[in-house]
């Protein structure tokens, strides 16, 4: 079986980054990763490859460099028929969220995607705070964000709901869909054309797996219903997986996320809150605290109702979160640098101590 990698995104930029190798090396794209073993789609079909020494060494320095669904790899064939991933090719885009670890590390959710769709159900009522947070994450990735409102068949006026939610998604296309009935799916098709990849981000129960099945035209992902008591979803997708779509292109499904921490997402926050960023820039003073300063555009917008108080509070919360993570990361890097220089000085002192005394000089 052969496969055209161009339909999955292989292009001249990746070809230029692919290092010269022998016949025992070939490129491929990661479909999924299970316990350190990658399922990789190569031109001659899918293969299973373990992590090579170069990849493990890079990951030891930075865990975010571990292969992830969506990555392009250099796969090597060994004489004993083993296959290994020898290198991860440069990523065009990467969706990275902050982990719960205290070292301000990041977890890569998806790479090399052209569009990142924030998937939020219309029923129950959309969580606009979660939408804002996920849109900041999507903007920061470098991909084009979308907002997909699922289960539009369960509300009496989906157009009105979409228009209301669109107010917290400036510059983002909002698509109400019903995967069960096929409503609105045509609006997603252009984002999954040959050579393009669409990532899905959202909570459990938002209907991401059902949406993938509708786009693929077959049951490729297991689905479960939401809990009737509170409308919350059960975790169905437990891993990140790249799904090929008939006609070319792919969808990258991710596990449901209830809480998404932002990491180094200042630029993404400015995009997601472009309306707020414009008001902040319009204040008379660059260091405006937006409390009682004269010429504060933010206070004026709050007083007039142009800027909802809830959205302003959401922006403040996310800005504080990102600033805290930035300070914590900078403090950690400074501490690591001090430890590095301490080791260097200790090694230099040890070398001087161990150096033999020079022979006596006779006059």
Residue pairs with C-beta under 8 A, 6 or more apart in sequence:
1 44
1 45
2 43
2 44
2 45
3 41
3 42
3 43
3 44
3 45
4 43
5 27
5 28
5 29
5 41
5 42
5 43
6 194
6 195
7 194
7 195
7 248
7 249
8 29
8 41
8 195
8 197
8 244
8 249
8 250
9 29
9 72
9 112
9 114
9 195
9 196
9 197
9 250
10 27
10 29
10 72
11 195
13 92
14 27
14 72
14 89
17 89
17 90
18 27
18 74
18 89
19 74
19 87
21 74
21 76
24 76
24 77
24 78
25 74
25 75
25 76
25 77
25 86
26 42
26 43
26 44
26 74
26 75
26 77
27 42
27 43
27 72
27 73
27 74
27 75
27 89
28 40
28 41
28 42
28 43
28 47
28 49
28 72
28 73
28 75
29 40
29 41
29 70
29 71
29 72
29 73
29 112
29 242
30 38
30 39
30 40
30 67
30 68
30 69
30 70
30 71
30 72
30 73
30 242
31 38
31 39
31 40
31 41
31 46
31 69
31 241
31 242
32 38
32 39
32 69
32 239
32 240
32 241
32 242
33 39
33 66
33 67
33 68
33 69
33 239
33 240
34 239
36 50
36 51
37 48
37 49
37 50
37 51
38 48
38 49
38 50
38 51
38 67
38 73
38 85
39 46
39 47
39 48
40 46
40 47
40 48
40 49
40 73
40 75
40 85
41 242
41 244
42 75
47 75
47 83
48 83
49 73
49 75
49 83
49 84
49 85
50 82
50 83
50 84
50 85
51 59
51 66
51 67
51 84
51 85
52 76
52 84
52 85
52 86
52 87
54 86
54 87
55 65
55 66
55 67
55 85
55 86
55 87
55 88
58 65
58 88
59 65
59 66
63 105
64 94
64 96
64 105
64 106
64 107
64 108
65 88
66 108
67 73
67 85
67 88
68 94
68 108
68 109
68 110
68 111
68 240
69 110
69 111
69 239
69 240
69 241
69 242
69 252
70 110
70 111
70 112
70 113
70 197
70 199
70 240
70 242
70 252
71 88
71 89
71 91
71 111
71 112
72 88
72 89
72 112
73 85
73 86
73 87
73 88
73 89
74 85
74 86
74 87
74 89
75 83
75 84
75 85
75 86
76 83
76 84
76 85
76 86
77 83
78 84
91 111
91 112
92 111
92 112
92 142
93 111
93 112
93 113
93 114
93 141
93 142
93 143
94 108
94 110
94 111
94 112
94 141
94 142
95 108
95 109
95 110
95 111
95 113
95 116
95 137
95 138
95 141
95 143
95 199
95 201
96 106
96 107
96 108
96 109
96 137
96 140
96 141
96 263
96 264
97 106
97 107
97 109
97 137
97 257
97 260
97 261
97 262
97 263
98 104
98 105
98 106
98 107
98 261
98 262
98 263
98 325
99 105
99 106
99 107
99 261
100 261
102 328
103 332
104 263
104 325
104 328
104 329
104 332
106 263
106 264
109 199
109 201
109 240
109 254
110 116
110 141
110 199
110 240
110 252
110 254
112 197
113 141
113 143
113 197
113 198
113 199
113 252
114 143
114 144
114 191
114 196
114 197
114 198
115 143
115 144
115 145
115 146
115 191
115 196
115 197
115 198
115 199
116 137
116 138
116 141
116 143
116 144
116 145
116 146
116 198
116 199
116 201
117 145
117 146
117 147
117 148
117 188
117 191
117 198
117 199
117 200
117 201
118 131
118 134
118 135
118 138
118 145
118 146
118 147
118 148
118 201
118 202
119 148
119 150
119 200
119 201
119 202
119 206
119 207
119 208
119 211
120 126
120 127
120 130
120 131
120 134
120 147
120 148
120 149
120 150
120 165
120 202
120 203
120 206
121 149
121 150
121 151
121 205
121 206
121 207
122 149
122 150
122 151
122 152
122 154
122 155
122 158
122 161
122 176
123 151
123 154
123 155
123 231
124 231
126 149
126 161
126 165
127 203
128 165
128 168
128 310
128 314
129 314
130 203
130 260
131 147
131 165
131 168
131 169
132 168
132 272
132 273
132 311
132 314
132 318
133 260
133 262
133 318
134 201
134 202
134 260
135 145
135 147
135 168
135 169
135 172
135 268
135 271
135 272
136 262
136 265
136 268
136 269
136 271
136 272
136 273
136 318
137 201
137 260
137 262
137 265
137 268
138 145
138 201
138 268
139 145
139 265
139 267
139 268
139 269
139 271
139 272
140 262
140 264
140 265
140 267
140 268
140 269
140 271
141 268
143 199
145 169
145 172
145 271
145 272
146 172
146 173
146 174
146 175
146 188
146 191
146 198
147 165
147 166
147 169
147 172
147 173
147 174
147 175
148 175
148 177
148 188
148 200
148 211
149 158
149 161
149 162
149 165
149 174
149 175
149 176
149 177
150 177
150 178
150 179
150 206
150 207
150 210
150 211
151 178
151 180
151 207
152 158
152 161
152 162
152 176
152 177
152 178
152 183
152 184
153 178
153 180
153 181
153 183
155 161
158 176
159 176
161 176
162 174
162 176
165 174
166 172
166 174
168 311
169 272
170 273
170 274
170 275
171 271
171 274
173 187
175 184
175 187
175 188
176 183
176 184
177 183
177 184
177 185
177 187
177 188
177 211
178 184
179 185
179 207
179 210
179 211
179 213
179 214
180 210
180 214
182 214
185 214
185 215
188 198
188 215
191 198
192 198
192 215
192 245
192 248
192 249
192 250
192 251
193 248
193 249
194 247
194 248
194 249
195 248
195 249
196 249
196 250
197 242
197 249
197 250
197 251
197 252
198 249
198 250
198 251
198 252
199 251
199 252
199 254
200 208
200 211
200 212
200 251
200 252
200 253
200 254
201 254
201 257
202 208
202 256
202 257
203 233
203 256
203 257
203 258
204 232
204 233
204 234
204 235
204 236
204 255
204 256
204 258
205 226
205 227
205 231
205 232
205 233
205 234
205 256
206 233
206 256
208 237
208 253
208 254
208 256
209 221
209 222
209 223
209 236
209 237
209 253
210 221
210 223
212 220
212 221
212 243
212 251
212 253
213 219
213 220
213 221
213 223
215 245
215 251
216 243
216 244
216 245
216 246
216 251
217 246
220 243
221 236
221 237
221 241
221 243
221 253
222 236
222 237
223 236
224 233
224 234
224 236
225 234
226 232
226 233
226 234
227 233
227 234
233 256
235 255
235 256
236 256
237 253
237 254
237 255
237 256
238 255
239 255
240 252
240 253
240 254
240 255
241 252
241 253
242 250
242 251
242 252
243 250
243 251
243 252
243 253
244 250
245 251
261 321
261 325
262 268
262 269
262 318
262 321
262 322
262 325
263 322
263 325
264 322
264 325
264 326
264 329
265 322
266 322
266 326
269 315
269 318
269 319
269 322
270 277
273 311
273 314
273 315
273 318
275 307
275 311
276 298
276 307
276 311
276 312
276 315
279 297
279 298
279 301
279 307
280 288
280 290
280 297
280 298
282 297
283 290
283 293
283 295
283 296
283 297
283 298
284 293
284 294
284 295
284 296
285 293
285 295
288 295
288 296
288 298
290 296
290 298
290 299
291 299
292 299
293 299
298 307
298 312
300 306
301 307
302 309
302 312
